[in-house]
Amino acid sequence: MRHDLAAEEQLIHRLMVGEAGALREFYREQAPRLLKWLSSRVKNDEDAQELVHDTFLHLIDSLPVFRSRSSLTTYLYGIAKHEVADYWRKKYAKKAILTVPFVDQIYTERVYSAKKTAARVEQAYRQLLPQERWMLVWKYEEARSVAEIARRLGISLKAAESRLFRARLAFQKAYGD
């Protein structure tokens, strides 16, 4: 079932104000297709089902930064792509170190276990505000320029640089705790 623009705007508003029925409605509509899409990428049905739930949780967390430049479904699948990346990063712990280019600045002890380091990186990400996490994801995982991030958020280049700087500091603090 495709939403027309007015119906989608209404759904987005209902989601942003926390109307439980809106999330159930969108979930029922999108979850089966999303599960099929995720299953083709992770090859494990239980993991794919967990990723569906994680994707919807992150959708709710990131709604404040959603600017309606794409459909809500497109945005949902963008989040799902990040969830798949996180899944494989957890599965192959050494890759987690590579996704955070400044980890060498904050990790001064010798790395004995890539799995342990990956778990610490994931734990630090979970402690960040959604806006901080997305800034780091866009910059380091998607390799977006600061100018592109600024355009995406509808803010000035200086504001984007400032937010990215604060996101890095927040990550460093969370990682060090």
Buried (B, 14 or more C-beta within 10 A) or exposed (E): EEBEEEEBEEBBEBBEEEEEEBBEBBBEBBBEEBBEBBBEBBEEEEBBBBBBEBBBEBBEBBBEBBEEEEBBBEBBBBBBBBBBBBBEBBEEBEBBBEBBEEBEEBBEEEEEEBEEBBBBBBEBBEBBEBBBBBBBBBBBBBEBEBEBBBBBBEBEEEEBBEBBEBBBEBBBEBBEE
